[in-house]
Amino acid sequence: MKSIYYKEWIKIKRVFSASLVLGILALSFIFIKVRHDILFSDAAGYWYSFLFRGSPYYTLLRFLPLVTGLGIAIAQYFPETVDKRIKLTFHLPVRENEILIRMHFFGAASLTALFVLFYTIFITGSSIFFPSDIIVPALISITPWFLGGLATYFMVALILLEPVLLYRVLFGIVGAGFVSFFSLRAGIGGYKPILITLSALTILVSVVILFSGYRFRKGEM
């Protein structure tokens, strides 16, 4: 299993590193701009603009999780579909579902590690400039974007591993509609009533790859 994890790391390490750099740059830009705006105006006015005029300072993060999830899913699963290379993995002396689950877990864990780091930087940076009355609604607003990044990873993995073109198209349509729920425009903190529901749906969709994996192993075309 250590060899399996190492193989998965080799596939995603470039995308992982690029996503890490991109995320840090985006967060750095956000807080440099916040500092600039506060210095050239007054902090109270800036906070008022956020709380009552709905002018968030974190919009640059909106599509970062989605792009990261998409990139890691493609880097991890597309090479496995070329000439059906994943069948070599399925022929190892380990249960097929266990191998697929561990591969999927590694990708999801790597993505989660990135998101936790981004979250930590965001909270740390926000605490420098804002009180909790601003930080908490901001966290509520960005959480669906990160859940959407995980959902994107799960759905793209499902699509790439699906052997039937028609099903790929159908899964793509359903996946696009599903992921779009995580990035709908809403007021600051507006996602609070459905955060638990979105989290539960993200967890549920994490196992759908087993369906395509089963069909791939059986050689359906």
Phi, psi and omega in degrees: 000329175298323178293322177298312180298321179295320177298318179295322179295319178302322182289323189257355191299324181290316178294319178301312181295318179296320179294322178298312180296316181298317180296316180296320177296317180297315180293321178297317179298319180303312186279335171295319179292319178301312180300317179299312183295323180290321180294324184265005170219200177250147184300319181298319178293323179293317178296320179298319179299323179288311189286323190245341178254356177066045179252087184288152180261000190244016185299338180296339180278354191307312185253002179299312179298321180297312180296321180295313178298319178297315183296316181291321178298315180294316180297326184276321189254334180298315178301331180288337182271343179291120183056024178055044183297336183296340178296331175297321178293321181292344180269002175291156182284053177221149180303136188299315180297324180296318178298313181296319179296319180292321175300314182295319179297319181298314179297315180295321179294320178296317179295317179297321178300318176299314183294322177297319177297314179299318178301314182297316178296319181296315180295317180297313179295319180296323182293341178288324189251338190231154172279172182297333179298338178261321185295316183298309176300327178295317179295321177297324183286325183272342182302316178300329179294320179287323173297322178296327176296319176293316179299322177298316178301313182295318183288321179293321176300317177301314183293316183294325183275348180289125184279343184260124184301317181301315179294325177300316180296315180296316178296324178296318179294312180297317181297319179297318178294319181295312182294329181298335179297335184278349183233022176294146179290133180211162176295164181299121183079009186290341181277358186307318183294339184242014180298319181295319178297315179297322178295317179296318179296322178296319178294318181296319184286349181293339184259000184292341179298335179298330179295309179293323178299319178297314181294323178295317181295328181277357174077025178290143184233000000 
